[in-house]
Amino acid sequence: MYTSIFGQNRAGYTCRFLSISMASILMSMAAQAITPEQYQEQRSEALKQQQLVNPNVTIDTNVFKPAPSSSITPSASQSADPDSLPCFEINHIYMTGELSEQFSFALTPYTMGKSSLLGSCLSVNDINRLVTNVQNRIIEKGYVTTRVLVQNQNLKSGNLFLTLIPGRIDQITAVDIKASRPIYVDSRLNSGGNPANFAPAMPMSSGDLLNVRDIEQALENFKRVPTADADFSIAPSSRMSTLGYSDIQVKWQQDKRWRLSASVDDSGQESTGVYQGNVTLSLDNPTWHNDLLYLSYNHDLDGGNDKNDGSWGYNVGYVLPIDNTQLTLTHSGYNYDQTVAGANQDYVYSGESYNTEALVSHLVHRDNHSKTYLKAGGYAKQQNNFIDDTEIEVQRRRTAGYKAGIGYETIIGKTQWIGDVIYQRGTAAFNAISPPEALFNEGSARAGIIKTNIDVNQPIKLADKALNYHAAFKGQYATEALTPNERFSIGGRYSVRGFDGERSLSGDHGALLRQELSAYIGDKPHAVYAGIDAGYVKLDNAAQDDLLLGNHLVGGVVGFKGYVTPIRTSYDLFAGYPLAQPDNFSDKEWVTGFSLGWQY
């Protein structure tokens, strides 16, 4: 297109000139306006969070304890009181039996350190309390059917032997199964005739040590399907008389196999359509692996005009949990048209972008209050822009890279914390191309980026009112200057509320904190809420950072949200106000917004 204007003999100069010009233009846009592609990425991420369920199952091990733990105060020697129980001087305490070394942690406090009982005179009651305490320490680790016994022995030898009986799984059986469709039964010989989705959900099998942490993980895998639910019980083995073997009985049901939802909101941009509509079809457990597939299509509702169609896009997501590992695949596409006024005629400036990501999360540690994950994955992105259907090649983007990090979840009191730290780096995979900004050290698509996410939820009881506090923190640090589409942007309902999203601040480094306090109205699914958001960005190049309008935004929001059960409709109505912003950033004092959702 442009070479025909400047002439073939100047094509090289033209490309270099356009590279410099577009790099400068994109830099200006990054400082003042969020691109349609970035806004669609934020919408896609919000949709993914709505679709993906993150259940948290915690089994109270206290109900399995034979008695509460108690302190042991042995005598130094046999008492002269004839009414006192006889005691025996114990110089060594041993744990014997299969896997006794694996469970020696439960006995260690009583053989080492300040609580050591060695050299003490222990009565029968003291020994019983010791057995209970050791038993409880094992149960607290999740081994609720493993038992500690005291066999007949001669305590006058000064040796005390505790016998460990490992608690193992005999059968995993399905009971009280309910489903809205014919149940696909696992035909393998060792499946026990269970539904086919049982084996992929279970991180344990027959013969393994029974640990409720594994049962928690299995229940969470079942519950990742929104229309499914599961529960369990433990019973003595129905076919084995060997001490220590138990059956796990699983109750499972799935009401529906698919869901349909639609939504309308005003989250779009004036240039590509403020009012946006979305339709999503979700398939629950489609392959009998407790998996989830969703397909979504969105389009602006502003009507466009004779020369353009506004904006439209799609999202596809798939989640597959197997044992302690979860695979998440997402792909999205987005297109938009904008009419640009020219001197003699109007032009249609359009763009298309495609994002694909694969992420694997593996549980490496779990206890009664926390979970730790290792995460790894890759991504590929493509972006093309056109003027009247002729591509602007200098704006072509094709990037790819990998991600790796760690995730952590914990519950402290009643407060739930979920967070992760991810390292991302671009590569040359999938025919990725170097952006023009890289020629002038103005931005790289292969820089290292460290991203942090922390999510906090805390229920609050104030008199007879039920409140909930929610905070979300996001941070980003880049090892060098980034291209505009990789920068951290703030301003709008998906970042700092109180701003309409038409303009934003963006930088290579950034941080965002969103806080919200909700108050529910009685026992109804309706709540009023208020929030304060704050964000900060900074460019890696100090000289370019000085050219930004500013570095931080602060905004407030009040709203009313809830769910109307009879018509299956959710709603969110809000008004935001800018509390702190750079000069000439926005002239709007109040920003209002809404979203309506319907599901079947």
N, C-alpha and C positions, 0 to 999 in steps of 0.2 A: 504493500500500500504506500508506504512512505518513500520507498526507493523510486517509485514512479514520479513522485513530486520533486525530489531533489536531483534525480538523475542517477544512472547506474554507476558512473565513475565516482560518485561521492557517497556510495552506499555505506562504506566502512565508516566514514565520518558521521553519517546520519545516525547509524546505530550507536556510536559512542556518544553523540550529542543527546540522543534520546535516553540512553542509559543514565547520563548525568542528570538530565531533566527529571526523569521519572523517579530517580532516587531522591531528589530534592522534594518533589511533590509528595511522595509517599512519606517522607520524614515529616512534612508539614501536616499531612493527614493524621499521622500517628499522634501528633501532639494535640490535634484539635477534634478529630472526628473518628469514630470507630467505623471500620469498614463493614459492609454488609456480610462478608464472610465471617468476620469475627463475631458479629452479632448472632449469626446462625449457629456458630459453634457453641455459644452460650446457651441458646435455645435447645440445641441437641443434648448438651450436658444436663440441662434441667429435665428434659424428657427422660433421659436415661436414669436419673435419680428417682423419678416418679415410677418407672417401670420395674427397677430392680429392688427386690425386697431383701433386707438384711436382718433376718430374725436373730434374736439372741435368746438362747435357752440355757437356763442355769438350774441344775438339780440340787436341792438342799440335801447335803450329805448328813446333816445332823439327825435326820429322821432314821438313819440306819445305825446310829451309835447305840450300843447296848445300854450305856449309862453315861452321864456326863463325866468328863475327866476331873480328877481331884488330886490334890497334893498328897505326897507320901512323906510321913514323918516317922521314920523307923527309930528304934531304940539303939543305943550304942552297945547294949548287952542285954542279956536276959534279966527281966525284972524279978525282984524278990517277992512281989505281990502275988499271992496264990491265985487271985481271981483274974489276973492278966493272962492273955493268950501266950502260949509259948512262941518264941521266935528263934530263928536260925541265922547264924552268921553266914552271910553270902559274900564270897570273895570273887566269884565269877558268874556272869549271866550270859548264857548263850542262846542264840536263836537257831533252831535246827529245822530240817524239812526242805522240800523242794523250793527252790528260788529264795531261800532264806537270806542269801547275800543281797538280793535285789531289794529286800524290805528291811535291811539292817538299819536304815535311816530312822525307823520308828523306835528302835531300842537305844540308839546312840546317846540321847540325852541322859539316860539312866546308867550309862557305863562310863561316861566321860564328862568332865566339867563340874560345875558347881552342884548340879542335880544328881551326880553319881551316887548310886546306892551301894557300890562295892565297899565291903568292909562293914556294912550295917547289919543289924539284927532284924530280919524281916519276919513278921507274923503272917499267918494265912491271909488276913485281911489286907496286909500290905502287898502281898503277892497278887491278890485279886485286883487291887487298885492298879498295880503295875500292868497287869494284863489288859485291863480296861483302857488305860492310857495309851499303851502301845497299839491296841486295836483301833482306838479312835484316830491316832496319827495316820494309820494306814487308810482308814475310811476317808479322812480329810483329803487324801490324795486321789480319791475316786474309786478305790478298790473296796467297794462296799460289801462284797461277799467273801473276801479273804478273811480267814479267821486265825486267831492266836489262842492256843490251848496250853494247859499245863498237864502233862502226862504224869503218871505215877513215877516217883523218883525219891531217892534218898537225899534229903536236904542237909543231913548231917555232914555230907562230904564238902559242904561249902560251895557247891555248884548248883545253879538254877538253870534248868533247860526249858525254854519256851518253844513250843512246836507250831510251825506255820503251816496252815492248810490253804494253798492258793485257791482263790475263787475263779473258776473258769466258766466259759460259755459252752453249753451243750448245743441247744437249738435256738435259732431265731425264727419265731413263728408269727404268722399274721392272724390276728383275731379281730372280729367286728369290722370287716372291710366293707366300705361303702363307696360307690363310684357312680357317676351319671352315665357311664358308658361301659361296655363289656371290658372286663379286666383281662389284660394280657398276662398270662402266667409264664413264669420262667420255667422252661422245660428241661433245664440241666438237672442231672441226677442229684446233686448236692444242694439244690435250691429249696427243697422242702415244699415245692408247689406254691411258693410265695409269688405275689405280683412281681412283674419284671423290674419295677423301679426300686425294689428293696435292696438288691445286691449293690447297685451303684451308689446307694446312699450310705452304706455301712462301711466304716473304716475298720470294722472288726469282723471276725468270722468264728465258726465253731472251733473250740479248742483254745481260743485266745483267753488271756486274763480278762475278767470282766471289770471294766472301768467305766463309770458313769460319764466321764469326759467324752468317751467314744459314743455313748448313747446320745449325749447332748449334740454332738456333731451330726449324727444321723438324723435326729429330729430337725435340726436346722436345715439340712439338705432337703428334707421333705417339705418344710415350711417355706422354702424359697419360692415354691409355686404358690401364688396368692390364693388360689381357689382350693388348696389342699391343707389338711391339718393332720397331726399325728400325736400320739401319746404312747406310753409304754408301761409295762409292769414287769417285775422279776419274780419268778416262781421256781421252786425246786425242780430239778430235771425230772421229766415225766418218763424217761426211758433208762436213766443211769442211776445206780445206787451208790456210785462212788462219791465220797464226801467232797464237797466244794463245787460241784457242777450245778448250774442253774440254766433255766430257759428264759430268754427275753421275749416277751409277748408284745407285739407292736400293733396298736390300733391306728388305722389309716383310713382317711376318706378324702374324696375330691368331688366337690359339688358340680363343677363345670369344667369343660376342656378348652373353652375359649372365652374371651372377653372383648367387648367393643366399646370404645370410648371416643368422645368428640369434645372439642374445646374451642372457645372463642376468646380472644383477648385483644388488647391494644398495645402489644409489646413491640410492634414493628417500627420501622423508620418512615419518615415522611417520603423519602425518595423511593422506597420500594414497597410501601403499603403499611400503614399504621395498624390496621385491623387484620389480624391473622386467624385463620381457621385451621384446625388440625383434626385428623381422624386416625385412630390407632386400633389395629387388630392385634390382639395378644393370644397366642396359643400356649396353653399350660400343659406341661408334661407331654409334648407331642410325640416323643420317641420312647416314652416310658423310661426316662433317665432322670426324672425330676428336673427337666430342662425347661427353658422358657424362650419363646421366640416372639418378637414383636415387630410389626411393620407399621410405619407411620407415614402419613402424607400431609404436608401443610401447604397452604396457599394464602396469598393475601386476599382480603375481602373488599378491597377498595375499588375493584372493577377495572383498573388499568385504563387504557385508552386505545385509539386506533393504531398507535405505533408501538406500544409495549404491553406486556402482560404482568407487570408488577414483579412479584417474587413467588417462587414455589420451591419445594424441596421434599426430600424423603429421608427416613431413617430406618435402618434395619439393625436389630440387636438380637444376640443369641447368648444364653447363659447355660453352661453345663457344669453342674457340681458332681464330682466323683470322689468318694472317700473324703480325704482332707484337701483336695485340690479343686479349684474352680476356674473354668475357662470362660472368658468373656470376649465376644466378638462384636464389633460395631462397624457399621458403614453408613455414610450419609452423603447425600448429594444436594446441591443448592444452586438455583439459578435466579437471576434477577435482571430486570431491564430498567434503565433510567433514561429519561428524555433530557438531552443537553441542548440548550439553545445556541445556535450558531449565527454568524453574521447574515447568511443568506438562507439558511435552512436549519431545521432541527435535526439532531443526530440521536440515535439510540445507543447509549453506552450500556453494555450488558456484561455479565460475568457468570461463570460457572465454577464450582469447586466441588471436590470429592475428598472425603476423609475416611480412612480405613484404619482400624486399630485392633490388635489382639493382645490380651493381657491374661497371664496365668498367675493365680494367687494360691500359695500353698501354706497350710497351717503347720507351723513347726513347734509350737508350744501352746498348751492350754492348761489352765488350772481353774480353781473355783471362782476366780474373779477377773481373769485376763486371758487374752489371746494374742499371739504373735504370728505374723504372716511374712513370707518372702514373696516378692512380686517381680515379674519380668514380662516383657512384651516388646512389641514393635508397632510402628505406625508408618503410614504413607499418606501424603497429601498432594493434591494437584489443584491448580488454579489457572484459569484462562479468562482473559478479558477481550471484548470485541467492541468495535464501532461499526454500526450497520453491518453486522455479520462478518466483518474483516478483523482477524485476530491482531491484537497489539502484542507482538512477540516479545517485546522488552518487558512486558508485565507477566509473562508466563512463569509459573512457579511449579516445581515438582520436587518435593522433599520427602525424605524417609529417615528413619532412625530407630533407636532402641530405647527402652526404659527398664530400669531396675531399681528396686527399693525395698523398704520394709514397712509393714503396717502393724498397728497395735490398737487393741481395744481393751478397755478395762471399766469396771464399775467400782466406784469409791463411794460407799454409803448408798445414796440413791442417785448419784450423778454418773451418767454414762459418758465416757470419753472415747472418741474414735479418731485416729490420726494416721498419717503415713508421711514418709519422706521418699521422694522419687527423684532419681537422677536420669535425665534425658539427654541424649546426644544424637545429632544428625549424622548420617552416613551417605555413601554414594549408592546404596542399595536401590533396587527398582528403578534404575535409570534416573536417579535424582540429578538435578542440574544445579549449578552454582548460580545464585541470584546476582543481578547486576550490582547490587550494593556491595558485594564482596570485592569488586574490582577497585573500589575506593575506600575499603575498610570502614564502610558505613553500616554494615550489617552482615551477619553470617547465619546460614541455615544449619550449620554443623557445630555450633557452639555447645558447650555443656551447660545444662540448665538444672538447677536444683529446685524442686517444687515441694512445698509443705502444705498439708491440709490437716486441720484440727477441728473436730465437731464436738460440741458439748451440749448435753441435755440434762436439765435438772428440774424435777417437779418440786413445787413449793406449796406448802399448806399455810395459808394465812387466815386465821380464824376458821370460818367454814368455807372459805374460797379456795378453789383449786387453781393454782397458777403454774406456768411452765416457763422456764428460762432456757433460751437457746442461743448459743454463740457459735459462729463459724469463722475460722481464721484461714486465710490463704496467703502464701508467700512464695516469692520467686526470686532466685538469684542466678544471674548468667555470668559465665566466665569471660564473655566478650560481648560486643554490640550485636544485637539481633536484628533480623528482618522484621518489618512492621507486624506481620501476621503472627509472630511468635512472642510479641511483647505482652506485658501485663497491662491490662486496661481497666480503668475504673470510671464509673459514671453510668447510672441506669439501674433498672430494677433487678438485674442479675448481679450487680456489684454494690455500688453505693447508691442506695435509694434516696429520693429527694431530687433526682435529676432525670430528665426525659430520655437520655441515651443518645440524643442526636449529636452531642459532642462528648468527648472523653479525654482523659489524660492517660497516656501510656508510656511505658518505659521498659528498659531491659530488666530492671529490678523493681520489685513492688511488694506491697503487703496490703491486706484487706481484712478488716474485722467487722462482721455483721452481728448485731445483738438484738434480741427480740424477747419481750416479755408478754405472754398471752394469759388472759383471764377467761376461763370458761363460764358460760352462763348456766348456772345450776348444773344439772346432769345432761344438758342438751349438747349436741355436737356443734355448738356455735361459740365463737370466742372473739373478744376484742383484743387488739394487740397494739403495742407501740415499740418502736425500735430506733436505734441510732447506729449508723454505719460510718466507718472511716476508712479511707484508703490513701496510700502513698506510692508514688512511682518515681523512678530516677533513671536517666539514661547513663550508659556506661561512659560515654564521651562527655567530659565536663563542659566543653564549649557548646555542644549541642544541647546539653541539659539546661544551660543558661537561657536558651531560646524558647524553652517551654513556657506556656502561659503560667504554669505553677506546678507544684508537685503533690498537692494533697487536696482531698475533698472530704467533707463531712456532711452527712445528711440525716434527717429524721423522717420517720414515717409513722402514721397511725392508720389502723384499718380494722375491718370486720370480715371474718371468714368463717366458713362452716360447711355443713352438708345437710341438704334437705332430703331426708330419707324417702318420703313417698314418691318423689319424682327423680330420685337418684342423681341429684345435681349438687355439685360443689361450687362454691363461689368465693371470691376474694375481692373486696373493694378497699381501696386505700388512697391516701393522700400523703404526699411527701413534700418536705420543705428543705431547701439547701441551708445548712448551718455555717459552712465555711467553703469558700471557693475562690479561685483566682479572679482578678479583675477581668471583665469582658468575657467571662466563660459562658454564663447563661443569664438571660434576663427574665427568666420565669421564677416567680416567687413560690408558686404551688404547682406541684405535678400530681395529677390524679391518674388512676389506672384501675383496671378491672380484669378479671378472668372468670369465665364460667366453664364448668366441665360437666359432662354427662357420661354415665357409664352403665353398661348392661352386661 
